[in-house]
Amino acid sequence: MSLKLPYVTLDVFTTKPFLGNQLAIVTLPSSSTLTKNQQSLIAKEFNYSETVFILSRPSPKSTNVPISIWTTEQELPFAGHPTVGAAFHLLNDHLENLDHVTLETLAGDIPAKRNAFDSGRISIRAPHNIQVHEKLTHSLVCSNIANLSPEYLVASDHEVPTISIVLGVSYVLVQVDSLEHLAQLKPRGKEYQFSYAKDLKGTMPENSETAPFVGAYCYVLTDDGDVHESEKIKIQARMFFEGDQEDAATGSAACALGAYLTMVRKKDTIVEIVQGVEMGRRSEIGITGTVDAEGKLKDIWLEGKAVKVMEGVLTL
């Protein structure tokens, strides 16, 4: 007997179809399950950067919804545009009378809500377990990204910071000196991807269900304000991963960069990020980092919009 599963596709971090970052969402009836292998195969079939599985259809009385997040290669403990997209879908198509939902992920519970001033904008409190890894040298970073020369980098002591936002999801934060040079960058090849163990000196628990993910988040400050003093930081970014791929919008990378800037500034920080321009899929991502009384990172809020593009039924 075949299994029929409803799905939708969204473009996330935009309100216009065919911009933003593509996301597939597959909903399982409460009586059905999928194996990890089946989820992986379905993600490969959609061939988007990520696919979300809603593992049980939410009841009208429950706002806790378990989900799993897959790239075409692996399951992720956390990713930004899938959680924003899943919350948008649930609050608009399943939980219309509610303004909040809690997504249960491998990285923990993620509260999500409608923005108080804009009901079409979703805010999620991103999970974070910040690890600051050894800084990478200019030469290593430049060798892993095509058309990136050392003189294009903005970094002290010829080193580039690396951050894990949660265990197993890490980013090399590469500040570039101009939009012109940012536009020239491109992924170089599978053999040039960053290694979590070798380059970042990171270790994963033996019982971890996910493989470590490392991306290169390249960005330019697009206003003339002082990054330490500005009320709001404006950025244009690109994210490269797996050595030969680029992502149109990367919420987890935006969270990593927002967390890093908040920790450097030691005060509440608002970051507005534009990503995907060079791919023709402009995305708009909002980050708010908050600190405690001692100036230490407290919360990271990720915000964005989404628009439904397709819907249908998947048959197994």
CORDADA-V662082 format. One record per residue. N is the residue number from 1. OMEGA is omega in whole degrees, 0 to 359 (* if undefined). Layout:
BEGIN
N;OMEGA
N;OMEGA
END
This chain:
BEGIN
1;183
2;178
3;181
4;185
5;177
6;176
7;170
8;168
9;179
10;161
11;189
12;185
13;175
14;171
15;182
16;177
17;177
18;167
19;180
20;183
21;183
22;179
23;171
24;178
25;180
26;183
27;178
28;170
29;185
30;182
31;186
32;175
33;173
34;174
35;176
36;181
37;178
38;178
39;179
40;180
41;179
42;178
43;177
44;180
45;176
46;177
47;170
48;178
49;173
50;172
51;179
52;173
53;173
54;195
55;170
56;182
57;184
58;174
59;180
60;184
61;184
62;175
63;176
64;186
65;176
66;178
67;168
68;186
69;182
70;161
71;176
72;184
73;189
74;173
75;181
76;175
77;180
78;170
79;190
80;186
81;173
82;180
83;175
84;180
85;179
86;178
87;177
88;181
89;182
90;184
91;179
92;185
93;185
94;186
95;190
96;184
97;181
98;179
99;180
100;177
101;175
102;179
103;179
104;184
105;176
106;179
107;180
108;180
109;181
110;175
111;178
112;183
113;171
114;175
115;184
116;184
117;182
118;187
119;177
120;182
121;182
122;175
123;175
124;173
125;189
126;173
127;176
128;174
129;193
130;170
131;176
132;184
133;175
134;178
135;179
136;180
137;175
138;186
139;179
140;181
141;181
142;180
143;183
144;181
145;183
146;178
147;176
148;179
149;182
150;183
151;177
152;187
153;172
154;182
155;181
156;174
157;177
158;180
159;183
160;182
161;176
162;188
163;165
164;180
165;167
166;181
167;176
168;175
169;191
170;180
171;169
172;186
173;190
174;178
175;182
176;190
177;183
178;176
179;178
180;181
181;175
182;181
183;182
184;185
185;177
186;177
187;191
188;181
189;184
190;184
191;183
192;180
193;181
194;180
195;179
196;183
197;186
198;186
199;183
200;181
201;181
202;177
203;177
204;175
205;182
206;182
207;182
208;180
209;185
210;174
211;180
212;179
213;177
214;176
215;174
216;181
217;183
218;188
219;178
220;171
221;189
222;172
223;186
224;183
225;176
226;184
227;181
228;186
229;185
230;177
231;182
232;181
233;180
234;189
235;165
236;190
237;170
238;179
239;178
240;181
241;181
242;174
243;184
244;183
245;173
246;183
247;182
248;178
249;187
250;183
251;181
252;176
253;176
254;177
255;179
256;179
257;178
258;177
259;180
260;180
261;177
262;180
263;179
264;183
265;181
266;176
267;180
268;188
269;175
270;181
271;174
272;186
273;170
274;181
275;175
276;182
277;184
278;179
279;185
280;181
281;182
282;180
283;180
284;187
285;177
286;178
287;169
288;175
289;179
290;181
291;176
292;184
293;180
294;180
295;179
296;182
297;180
298;182
299;172
300;177
301;179
302;184
303;176
304;179
305;178
306;178
307;178
308;181
309;182
310;170
311;182
312;181
313;177
314;182
315;177
316;*
END
